[in-house]
Amino acid sequence: MLRAKRFEIRNLKKEHELNIILGKICSILNRSDQAQEYFIRSSRPEMALDMRCDLQDFKIAHKIAEKIAPQKIPNIGRKLGLQYEIEGHYNDALKIYETS
């Protein structure tokens, strides 16, 4: 984990956009909500979606996808539906499967 964070910090040198830099720093510090806000305000808002998927936070990822990447909703919807099934929320899973 520490090695991965060092790698992320080194890659910050290559980035030129402030919102992306701040988003990555917040992500490294496990401040996902702040990171998401910075990524959404950046020129690459899909980074917020990718971060939420990496964290397996598919509820939030699904909401983000509705706004910035509707083509990714079916894939995220399947993952969210599975997450609901595992949690025992079968009605919610069915709703997601039907709409994705």
C-alpha positions, 0 to 999 in steps of 0.5 A, spaced: 500 500 500 505 504 501 509 503 495 502 504 491 502 511 494 509 513 493 508 511 485 501 515 485 505 521 488 511 521 483 506 521 478 503 528 480 509 531 477 507 529 470 500 533 472 499 540 470 491 541 472 490 543 479 484 540 480 486 533 478 493 534 483 488 536 489 484 530 487 489 525 487 492 528 493 485 527 497 485 520 494 492 518 497 489 521 504 483 517 503 478 523 503 474 520 497 469 526 498 473 531 497 477 528 491 471 526 488 469 534 488 476 536 485 475 530 479 468 533 477 471 540 477 477 538 473 477 537 465 477 529 466 471 528 471 471 521 469 476 520 474 471 521 480 467 515 477 474 511 476 476 512 483 469 510 486 469 504 482 476 502 485 473 503 492 467 499 490 462 504 492 458 503 486 452 507 489 455 513 488 459 511 482 452 510 479 450 517 481 456 520 477 455 515 471 448 518 470 451 525 470 457 524 466 458 517 463 451 514 461 454 509 457 458 506 463 451 505 467 450 498 465 456 495 467 456 499 474 449 497 475 451 490 474 456 491 480 451 495 484 446 490 483 451 484 485 453 488 491 445 489 493 444 482 493 450 480 497 447 485 502 440 482 502 437 487 499 434 483 493 428 488 491 433 494 490 438 489 486 432 487 482 430 495 481 437 496 479 438 490 474 431 492 471 434 499 469 441 498 467 
